[in-house]
Amino acid sequence: MQYRKFGKVDFEVSALGFGAMRLPTKEGKVDESEATKMLSYAIDHGVNYVDTAYGYHDGQSERWLGKALKNNYREKVKLATKLPSWLVKEATDFDKYFNEQLTRLQTDYIDFYLLHTLNEKFWPNLYKLGVLEWAEKAIKEGRIGYLGFSFHDKYPVFEEIVNAYDWTFCQIQHNYMDIENQAGTKGLKLAASKGLAVVIMEPLLGGRLVNPPQPIQALWDTAEKKRTATDWALQWLWNQSEVSVVLSGMSAMEHVQENVAYADVSGINTLTAAELARFDQVREKYRGLSPIPCTACGYCLPCPNGVNIPRNFGTYNQGIMYAKPEGARGEYAWMLQAYQKGIDPQDQRAAACIQCQVCEEKCPQNIPISQWMPVVHEVLGEGKPYQKSL
């Protein structure tokens, strides 16, 4: 296993981290026996960073992990979990959820604690309720080692949060397709410049970068060095000095074994100029597979009815780009759940479009948005076949 600096902390972290979000399941529950074997293999082969959260697997992830880290495994890893930001309504909720997490995880301290999925809505609420003061007190008491946050929003919001506090680390979605999405490469470099350790999530874009469609695979096949699509994606991240640890949500033992092997040969600045150029080619080829020419410029927003037009188009496009229709439908279903749970104040899905056509007057790409929206909902919400044109 290769190890890397973790920001300003006196700790060398394994290049690969174990993400406990996509554990193997059986009959709707975590397959604890198989998941424990996977975790044990990872730790026995040098993985020393394990990441979970309050809501993963509807709380089963933390409960399983508390049992799986027995037999001295707890002492071999740094444990990270996250405050469920969307559930916090008052200051007493900080201790309420944190104490519940300690019980679930069968521990009396969390090495790396994150404020989960910070965005322009959750961050102001937590800040107003005094989350930073609460966390500093917990750190002094030895219940938390270091404080960080995970992020899902646009770069300006990321910059605001990074500059608001002396964080130890942050967790961002990053991969060779998301260089300008959310925090993006710009956010990665900003965080690292301030001494933050940067934990990477979604390195494979939820599995979309695995088993790519034929036009993409053909590009990888012509590379001088032969790698799997998964290996290419992970090495692109490990090549960057600003990256501290790459989390992988693994759901089978073979995933753990393969990713450990990839991590063993990882390193900073190990990719050649020709290999880095190939990522640009792959990225452009993927984008060329998109049926809806949306650039996510946002000119169409705000929608009078709350529809997140770029997100709907992006999700639809990804189903075709990555040849992963079920993943796109899962993302669409999550948009509905976020609305039902109060995470999003409005239903942002295409289903909420009323064909008012206000957006079409603003779209620089002249996309017939009101015609595409019913198609998006039929395909992603009702499971009908994909359309590549109207």
N, C-alpha and C positions, 0 to 999 in steps of 0.2 A: 504493500500500500504506500502511495505517495502522500506526504503531508505538506500542509501549507500554513502560512501565517493567518491568524484570525484577528485582523485589525491590530489594535494596541494591546490586546489581551495576551498574557504570557501563556499561550496555549497553541499547540500545533494541531490543526484539525485535519482529519482524513479528507482526501480529495473528494471522496464519495460519502454522502450522508444518507442515512436510512430514513426515508419519508414514510410515515405510517398513515397515509391517506387512502391508498389503493391496495389494501391488504386482500389476500385471498378470502373468498367468502363461501359459505355453504348454507343453503336454505335461508338466505337473507342475513346471516350473521357471520361475523369474522370467524374464519377457520383457524381457531387459536393454535391447534397443534401444528399445522403447516406454517402459519405465520411465525411461530416461535422458532421453528427449525430455520427458517429464513433469516430471522434476526440473529440467531446464534451463529450461523455461518458468517454473516456479515461482520459481526464483532470479532469472531475468531480469526477473521482475515484482515483485521486492522481498522474497520470502521469504528469511529469513536464519537459520532454525532448522530443523535436520533431525534427526529422531529415529529411532533403530533400536535393536536389541537382539541379544544373542548368539543367541537362539533363533528370531528372526523368519525365516520361510520356511526353517526348518531350517538356519540359518546362511548361506543364500544372500543375505539382505538385506545383511549387512555386507560380504560379498565383492563384491557388485554395487556397493554404495555407494563402496567404495574406488576402483573404476575410474571410476565416474560423476562423482566429485568432482575428477577431474584437470582440466587446462586452466584453472587458476586458480579453479575453483569452490570448492575447499577453503578458500581465503582469504576467500571471500565469505559464508561461513556459520559458525554455531556448530554444532558436531557433538555430538550426545548419543547415548550408548549405555549399556548396562546390564550389570551383573554378574549372571550366572545364579545367583541365590541358592540355588536348590534343588539345584544341583550341588556346592556348596561343602561339603566334609567336613572339611577341615583348612586351617590357615592358609596353607600353600604354594599352595592353590588360587587365592588372590587374584591372585598374579602369573601363575600358569599361564593362567587365562582372560583376564586383562587383556592379557598379551603376545600371546596368540592373536588377540585383537580388534584390537590395533594392527597386526598383520600383515595380517589380513583387510581392514582399513580403509586400509591403505597410508599410515599416518600415524604420527607419533611422540608425539602427545598427543591427549587427548580434552578438549574444552572443558567439557562438562557430563556428569559420570559419575554414574549412578544405581545404587543397590542395588535390584535388580529385585523387584517384587511382594512387598514386605514385608508380613508378617502375623505373627500370634502365634506361629507356628512358626519361620519363617525369621529374624526379627529377633533373638531371643535367641541363636540359633546363631551368626550373624555377629558379634554383639556379643561373645560369649564368646571367639570366635577372634581378636578384635582387628582387626576390619575398619576401625574408625575410625582407629586408629593407623596401619594400613597405608595408608589413603587420605591421611592428613595427610602422610605421608612422600612419597607419590607427588605430592602437590600441591607440596611443597617442591622436589622434583626436576623439576618442570615437566611431568610426564607427565599430570597431571589439572589442569584449571583450577578447577572447583568441584564440590563433592559434594552429591548430593541422593538422593532415593529415590522409587520409585513404589510405590503402595499398593493393596492389595485385601484389606480386612477391615472390621471394624466400627469405629465412631467411637472407642470407648474405647482401642482398640489404636493408632489414629492419633494420638490425644492423647498417649499414652505415648511414641510414637516421636518426635513433634515436640518434645516437652519433653526428650528425652534427649540432644540434641546441637545445636550451633549450625549447623544446616543452611543452605545457600544457597537451595535450592529443593526442591519436591516435585512429584510428578505424580499426579493423582487422576482417577478416573472421575467425570464430572459432566455433567449435561444436565438439561433441564427435567423429566424423569421421575424422575431419581435424586436428588432434593433431600434425601431422608432415607436413601438407600442408601449403604453404605460410609462414606467420610468425609463425604459430603453437603455441604450448604451450610454447616453448622456447622463442618465441617473446613476448608472453603475460607476462612471468615472467621478461624478460629483461626490458620491458617498465615500469612495475610496480615497479621494483627495482630502477628505476631512478625517481620515483615520478609521472609518467604520469598516468592520468586517462585513462582507456582502455574501449572503446566503442566496443561492439560486434555486428557485422553484420552477416547475414546468419546463425543464430543459429539453423535453421531447414534445412539448406542446400537447400534453395530455395524450401522448401516444400517436399523435398525428404524423410525426416525423419518422415513425417506424413503418417498415414495409411500404415504402412510397409507391405511387403510381409509376407505370413503365417509363414515361418521359423523364422522370426524376432519377429513377434507378439507372437509366442509360447514362446519365451524366456521371453518377458515382462510379459506374463500371469502367468508364474510360480513364479514371484516375490512375496514376502510376502505382500508388500504394493502395492495396485493397483493404477496405474496411466495410463493416456493416453500416447501414444508415444510422443506427443508434450510436455506434462508435464515432462516426463523423460528427454527429451533433454534440456529443459529450466532449470530444477533444477540442471542438471549437470554443467551448466555454473554458475548459482547463488551460487553454493556450493563453488566456488573458490573466495578467498579473493581478488585476483588480478583483477577480473572483476568489472567494475564500473556500467555499465548499459548495458542491452541486448535489442537491437532493434528488433522489429518484424514488417515486412511489411505485414500488415493485409488487407485483401480484402473483409471482411464481418463483420457485427456487431457481429456475434457469435464468431469470432476469437478474437475480442477485449474483449468481456465479459469473454471468457475462459482464455485468457492470463492475464487479470487483476486478476482473481481469483487465477491463479497459482502464480502470483507475490506476492499476499497477504500472502502466506504461505512459501515464499522463505527465504533462509538464508544461511549464510556462515557455512561450515562444518556441514550441517544438514543431509547429506547422510551417511548411514552406510557403513562399509567396505564391507559387502556383496553386497550392492547396487552398489558400485563403481566397484566391481569385475564383476558385471553383464554387465556393459558397455563394459568391455574388451571382454566378451563373445559375446555380440551383434556385436561389431566391427569386430571380427574375423568371425562371421557367415556371415555378409554382404560381407566381402572380399572373402569368399568362394563361393559366388554366381557369381563372375566375370568370364566370359568365356575366356578372354584374359589374360594370366598370366604376364602382364606387371607390374613391380615394380616401374616404373617411375625413374629408376636409371639414365637415361639420356645418357647412353653410346652410344646410336644410333644417338645422335646429334653431330654436326649440320647436318641436312639433306641438300644435295646439292641443293634441290629445295625449301627449306624453310618450309617443313612440320614439324609441332610440333607433332611428333609421340606419345610421352607419353600423351599429352593432348587429342589427338583424341581417343586413346585407353581408357583413363580414362573416357571420355565422353560417349563412347560406353558402357563400363562396367557399368557405373552408371545407364544407362537406364534400364539394366537388374537387377542390384543389388537392386535398389530402386523401381522397377516395375513402373517407371515413364518415359516411352519412349518419351513422348512429351517434357518433360523437357530437355532431352538430345538433342532432335532435335532443341529445342530453343537455347541451348548453341552452337550448331553447326552453326545455322543461325547467331548467334551473331559473331562468328569467321569471317564469310564472311563480315558482316557489319563493323567490326573493320578494316578489310583490305580496304574496299571501302571508309571508312571515313578517312583513313590514320593513324588510331591509331596503327595498325600493318603494318610494311613496306611490308610484303609479305603475300600471302594467305597461312595460316598455316593449312588449312583443308586437309583431306585425298584426296580430289579432286585433289590436286596439285601433288600427288605422280605419278612419271613416271616409277615406278617399276625398278629402277636401281639396287636395292638390295645391295647398299653400306652399308646400316644400318644393314642388316642381319648378316654381318661378325662380327659386334661389339656386337650384342645382347647376353648377358650371359644366357638369358632364351630360346634361340634358337627359337624365335617366327618367323614364316613365314610372316614377316611384309608386304612384297610386295603383298602377297595373301589376307591379312586382309584389307589392305587399300581400295580396291574397294568395299569390303563388308561394311566397315564403312560408306563410302560415299553413297552407295545405301540405307542403312538403315536410316542414319541420314539426308542425303541430299535429298533423293528421296522418303522416307517414306515406303520403302519395309520392310517386316517382319524381325524381329531379327533372327540372327543365333547364336547358342551357340557353334558351332564348324564349321570348314571348311569342 
